Amino acid sequence: MWLKYVIFIAGLSVSLPVMAQCSFRLADGKLLRCGMASIEVIERVGQPLLREQRTLGVSTNAIERGQTVEVWSYKVKADVGGEFLLSIELTDGKVTTLDRKQQGRL
């Protein structure tokens, strides 16, 4: 029984930092997170300031194609810490990565 608790706590300690890296709370309390559909992002944050498409792993085989990733950039206010530059990567219409950089900090 004790071993189950140790395994649970170890798994939780590994998964929580990963989950925290893939979420962002806006000033109005709404949450952006990995797995969200692109339409949900637009509903919560609006249209991005910049949209960029990247193709990863381009193949020379006509059957296999590279994976296309869309990157949306925003300037948003967070619930804590002021303004952030937020970069959201979407694959197949779902959020896969959230990168943030706080403005005014080095």
N, CA and C of each residue as an Amber inpcrd file, in Angstrom:
protein
   318
   0.8250000  -1.1940000   0.0000000   0.0000000   0.0000000   0.0000000
   0.8720000   1.2620000   0.0000000   1.9180000   1.2370000   0.8050000
   2.8180000   2.3780000   0.9030000   3.4810000   2.6470000  -0.4420000
   3.8240000   1.5870000  -1.1600000   4.4670000   1.7130000  -2.4650000
   3.5490000   2.4200000  -3.4700000   2.2450000   2.1620000  -3.4010000
   1.2880000   2.8260000  -4.2890000   1.3030000   4.3360000  -4.0720000
   1.3570000   4.7520000  -2.8010000   1.3960000   6.1900000  -2.5020000
   2.6780000   6.8290000  -3.0080000   3.7910000   6.1480000  -2.8650000
   5.0720000   6.6650000  -3.3310000   5.0460000   6.8290000  -4.8510000
   4.5180000   5.8340000  -5.5580000   4.4300000   5.8990000  -7.0140000
   3.4860000   7.0230000  -7.4450000   2.3620000   7.1710000  -6.7430000
   1.4080000   8.2360000  -7.0590000   2.0420000   9.6120000  -6.8770000
   2.7180000   9.8300000  -5.7640000   3.3640000  11.1200000  -5.4830000
   4.4700000  11.3900000  -6.4950000   5.2400000  10.3830000  -6.8580000
   6.3080000  10.5510000  -7.8430000   5.7160000  10.9280000  -9.2000000
   4.6630000  10.2700000  -9.5970000   4.0100000  10.5940000 -10.8650000
   3.4180000  11.9850000 -10.8660000   2.8320000  12.3780000  -9.7570000
   2.2560000  13.7060000  -9.6300000   3.3270000  14.7820000  -9.6850000
   4.4490000  14.5380000  -9.0560000   5.5240000  15.5360000  -9.0490000
   6.1430000  15.7070000 -10.4300000   6.0730000  14.6870000 -11.2600000
   6.5880000  14.7930000 -12.6220000   5.5600000  15.4520000 -13.5340000
   4.2780000  15.1420000 -13.3670000   3.2570000  15.6370000 -14.2920000
   2.8330000  17.0720000 -14.0160000   2.8510000  17.5350000 -12.7810000
   2.4070000  18.8960000 -12.4810000   3.2480000  19.9670000 -13.1640000
   4.5890000  19.9060000 -13.1360000   5.3560000  20.9250000 -13.8520000
   5.0860000  20.9260000 -15.3540000   4.8650000  19.7540000 -15.9330000
   4.5630000  19.6730000 -17.3600000   3.2190000  20.3260000 -17.6400000
   2.2160000  20.0710000 -16.8100000   0.9010000  20.6660000 -16.9910000
   0.9700000  22.1780000 -16.8070000   1.7700000  22.6560000 -15.8650000
   1.9040000  24.0880000 -15.6390000   2.5570000  24.7720000 -16.8320000
   3.4680000  24.0890000 -17.5140000   4.1260000  24.6590000 -18.6800000
   3.1720000  24.7580000 -19.8640000   2.1400000  23.9920000 -19.8640000
   1.2290000  23.9740000 -20.9960000  -0.1180000  24.5970000 -20.6410000
  -0.0650000  25.6560000 -19.8390000  -1.2750000  26.4030000 -19.5370000
  -0.8980000  27.8510000 -19.2520000  -1.8550000  28.7340000 -19.4250000
  -1.6290000  30.1560000 -19.2050000  -2.9480000  30.7780000 -18.7990000
  -2.9600000  31.4550000 -17.6470000  -4.1850000  32.0940000 -17.1660000
  -4.1700000  33.5690000 -17.5450000  -5.2350000  33.9910000 -18.2330000
  -5.3780000  35.3690000 -18.6790000  -5.8600000  36.2590000 -17.5440000
  -5.7670000  37.5690000 -17.7380000  -6.1640000  38.5350000 -16.7110000
  -7.6350000  38.3920000 -16.3200000  -8.4940000  37.9750000 -17.2580000
  -9.9250000  37.8110000 -16.9540000 -10.2430000  36.4610000 -16.3050000
  -9.2010000  35.6700000 -16.0290000  -9.3880000  34.3910000 -15.3460000
  -9.5410000  33.1960000 -16.2770000  -9.6770000  33.4410000 -17.5660000
  -9.8230000  32.3300000 -18.5140000  -8.4880000  31.6210000 -18.6850000
  -8.5570000  30.3290000 -18.9290000  -7.3640000  29.4960000 -19.0230000
  -7.1440000  29.0250000 -20.4560000  -5.9000000  29.1730000 -20.9240000
  -5.4740000  28.5700000 -22.1800000  -4.6600000  27.3480000 -21.8160000
  -4.8490000  26.2380000 -22.5200000  -4.1240000  25.0140000 -22.1790000
  -3.9100000  24.1630000 -23.4250000  -2.9620000  23.2660000 -23.3300000
  -2.7080000  22.3350000 -24.4280000  -3.9280000  21.4520000 -24.6380000
  -4.1770000  21.1220000 -25.8950000  -5.3180000  20.2830000 -26.2340000
  -6.5460000  21.0710000 -26.6490000  -6.5470000  22.4000000 -26.3980000
  -7.6940000  23.2190000 -26.7840000  -7.7690000  23.3250000 -28.3050000
  -8.9720000  23.4400000 -28.8120000  -9.1720000  23.6720000 -30.2430000
  -8.8640000  25.1290000 -30.5700000  -8.4760000  25.3740000 -31.8000000
  -8.1240000  26.7350000 -32.2200000  -9.2940000  27.7000000 -32.0500000
 -10.5060000  27.2460000 -32.2650000 -11.6790000  28.1130000 -32.1130000
 -11.8340000  28.5680000 -30.6600000 -11.4960000  27.6910000 -29.7070000
 -11.5590000  28.0710000 -28.2910000 -10.5490000  29.1640000 -27.9750000
  -9.3620000  29.0670000 -28.5730000  -8.3320000  30.0900000 -28.3620000
  -8.8300000  31.4250000 -28.8850000  -9.4040000  31.4310000 -30.0770000
  -9.9150000  32.6680000 -30.6620000 -11.0380000  33.2510000 -29.8110000
 -11.9100000  32.3920000 -29.2670000 -12.9920000  32.8660000 -28.4020000
 -12.4520000  33.5350000 -27.1420000 -11.3380000  33.0390000 -26.6080000
 -10.8000000  33.5580000 -25.3490000  -9.8560000  34.7350000 -25.5210000
  -9.0760000  34.7450000 -26.6110000  -8.0400000  35.7610000 -26.7760000
  -8.2760000  36.6460000 -27.9990000  -9.0720000  36.1800000 -28.9480000
  -9.2880000  36.9420000 -30.1720000  -8.3160000  36.5130000 -31.2680000
  -8.2940000  37.2940000 -32.3330000  -7.4150000  36.9930000 -33.4610000
  -5.9660000  37.2930000 -33.0750000  -5.0300000  36.4730000 -33.5160000
  -3.6200000  36.7030000 -33.1800000  -3.0540000  37.9190000 -33.9060000
  -2.0230000  38.5190000 -33.3050000  -1.3190000  39.6200000 -33.9510000
  -0.5500000  39.1300000 -35.1720000  -0.0610000  37.8950000 -35.0870000
   0.7460000  37.3170000 -36.1520000   0.4530000  35.8300000 -36.2570000
   0.3210000  35.3550000 -37.4920000   0.1610000  33.9160000 -37.7660000
   1.3090000  33.4760000 -38.6490000   1.8830000  32.3560000 -38.3000000
   3.0140000  31.8300000 -39.0650000   2.8180000  30.3330000 -39.2340000
   3.2040000  29.8040000 -40.3870000   3.1350000  28.3540000 -40.6110000
   4.5440000  27.8190000 -40.7820000   4.8030000  26.7120000 -40.1100000
   6.0880000  26.0300000 -40.2300000   5.8190000  24.5970000 -40.6570000
   6.6510000  24.0990000 -41.5530000   6.5540000  22.7010000 -41.9480000
   7.7700000  21.9900000 -41.3960000   7.5200000  20.9650000 -40.5970000
   8.5810000  20.2210000 -39.9320000   8.7500000  18.8590000 -40.5820000
   9.9820000  18.4070000 -40.7190000  10.2570000  17.0650000 -41.2260000
   9.8290000  16.8660000 -42.6500000  10.2100000  17.7530000 -43.5310000
   9.8320000  17.6480000 -44.9360000  10.4440000  16.3800000 -45.5260000
   9.6350000  15.6010000 -46.2090000  10.0730000  14.3510000 -46.8090000
  10.0940000  14.4990000 -48.3370000  10.9600000  13.7400000 -48.9860000
  11.0040000  13.7420000 -50.4460000  10.0050000  12.7540000 -51.0280000
   9.4430000  11.9050000 -50.2080000   8.4570000  10.9260000 -50.6310000
   7.1190000  11.6320000 -50.8420000   6.4810000  11.4110000 -51.9810000
   5.2160000  12.0780000 -52.2920000   4.0930000  11.6430000 -51.3490000
   4.1780000  10.4310000 -50.8040000   3.1310000   9.9320000 -49.9210000
   3.2570000  10.5450000 -48.5230000   4.4780000  10.6450000 -48.0320000
   4.7090000  11.2190000 -46.7090000   5.0010000  12.7080000 -46.8490000
   4.3430000  13.4940000 -46.0490000   4.5730000  14.9290000 -46.0730000
   5.0310000  15.3720000 -44.6920000   5.6620000  16.5180000 -44.6620000
   6.0670000  17.0820000 -43.3830000   4.8610000  17.5190000 -42.5760000
   5.0420000  17.6710000 -41.2910000   3.9650000  18.0960000 -40.4080000
   3.9170000  19.6170000 -40.3910000   2.7370000  20.1810000 -40.5920000
   2.5830000  21.6280000 -40.5730000   2.1290000  22.0660000 -39.1890000
   2.8580000  23.0410000 -38.6490000   2.5500000  23.6120000 -37.3410000
   2.2460000  25.0820000 -37.5540000   1.1490000  25.5310000 -36.9810000
   0.7820000  26.9370000 -37.0610000   1.1790000  27.5970000 -35.7480000
   1.7720000  28.7920000 -35.8230000   2.1910000  29.5210000 -34.6280000
   1.4350000  30.8470000 -34.5990000   0.7080000  31.0660000 -33.5000000
  -0.0380000  32.3050000 -33.3090000   0.6550000  33.1150000 -32.2220000
   0.7990000  34.4100000 -32.4460000   1.4550000  35.2830000 -31.4730000
   0.4780000  36.3270000 -30.9480000   0.5310000  36.5360000 -29.6330000
  -0.3500000  37.4860000 -28.9550000   0.4540000  38.3360000 -27.9720000
  -0.0720000  39.5020000 -27.6510000   0.3980000  40.2990000 -26.5250000
  -0.7890000  40.3600000 -25.5790000  -0.6600000  39.7230000 -24.4160000
  -1.7930000  39.5710000 -23.4940000  -1.3980000  39.9650000 -22.0820000
  -2.4290000  40.1870000 -21.2650000  -2.2210000  40.4220000 -19.8430000
  -2.5690000  39.1420000 -19.1050000  -1.6940000  38.7800000 -18.1710000
  -1.9130000  37.5750000 -17.3690000  -2.5940000  37.9560000 -16.0630000
  -3.0720000  36.9450000 -15.3430000  -3.7040000  37.2060000 -14.0510000
  -2.6840000  37.6910000 -13.0310000  -1.4320000  37.3080000 -13.1990000
  -0.3470000  37.7560000 -12.3270000   0.8520000  38.0890000 -13.2020000
   1.4880000  39.2160000 -12.9730000   2.7420000  39.4960000 -13.6560000
   2.6850000  40.4300000 -14.8390000   1.5490000  41.0330000 -15.1390000
   1.5010000  42.0340000 -16.1910000   1.3720000  41.4730000 -17.5930000
   2.0540000  42.1350000 -18.5460000   1.9320000  41.7730000 -19.9570000
   2.9310000  40.7000000 -20.3650000   2.4800000  39.8520000 -21.2840000
   3.3010000  38.7620000 -21.8010000   3.2020000  38.7190000 -23.3150000
   4.2850000  38.2980000 -23.9480000   4.2380000  37.8790000 -25.3450000
   3.9530000  36.3910000 -25.2980000   2.9000000  35.9660000 -25.9460000
   2.4470000  34.5810000 -25.8910000   2.4970000  33.9920000 -27.2870000
   3.1700000  32.8820000 -27.4170000   3.2900000  32.1690000 -28.6810000
   2.6090000  30.8120000 -28.5190000   1.6270000  30.5490000 -29.3560000
   0.8420000  29.3160000 -29.2750000   1.0830000  28.4940000 -30.5300000
   1.5500000  27.2580000 -30.3570000   1.7290000  26.3450000 -31.4940000
   0.5110000  25.4400000 -31.5840000  -0.0030000  25.3070000 -32.8040000
  -1.1620000  24.4560000 -33.0560000  -0.8100000  23.4200000 -34.1140000
  -1.1580000  22.1890000 -33.8340000  -0.9890000  21.0960000 -34.7840000
  -2.3510000  20.4460000 -34.9760000  -2.7770000  20.3350000 -36.2090000
  -4.0950000  19.7650000 -36.5280000  -5.2170000  20.4850000 -35.7890000
  -5.0900000  21.8110000 -35.6400000  -6.1380000  22.6100000 -35.0220000
  -6.1960000  22.5440000 -33.5140000  -5.1840000  21.9440000 -32.8700000
  -5.1460000  21.8230000 -31.4040000  -3.8660000  22.4610000 -30.8700000
  -3.9680000  23.0850000 -29.7000000  -2.8100000  23.6990000 -29.0570000
  -1.8630000  22.6070000 -28.5840000  -0.5980000  22.7160000 -28.9780000
   0.4050000  21.7390000 -28.5530000   1.4590000  22.3540000 -27.6480000
   1.7160000  23.6660000 -27.7960000   2.7400000  24.3270000 -26.9930000
   2.3220000  25.7580000 -26.7010000   2.5880000  26.2060000 -25.4750000
   2.3870000  27.5970000 -25.0840000   3.7200000  28.1280000 -24.5740000
   4.2650000  29.1280000 -25.2600000   5.4940000  29.7700000 -24.8100000
   5.1640000  31.1930000 -24.4100000   5.7520000  31.6470000 -23.3160000
   5.4640000  32.9850000 -22.8190000   6.7470000  33.7000000 -22.4520000
   6.7300000  35.0280000 -22.6060000   7.8440000  35.8580000 -22.1700000
   7.2520000  37.1060000 -21.5610000   7.5490000  37.3220000 -20.2980000
   7.0150000  38.4790000 -19.5940000   7.6910000  39.7550000 -20.0810000
   6.9050000  40.7660000 -20.3360000   7.4180000  42.0500000 -20.7960000
   7.9880000  42.8410000 -19.6200000   9.0740000  43.5630000 -19.8870000
   9.6700000  44.3940000 -18.8470000  10.6070000  43.6430000 -17.9310000
  10.8530000  42.3710000 -18.2020000  11.7880000  41.5820000 -17.4040000
  12.8940000  41.0760000 -18.3140000  14.0560000  40.9710000 -17.7770000
  15.2030000  40.4860000 -18.5620000  15.3320000  39.0060000 -18.5020000
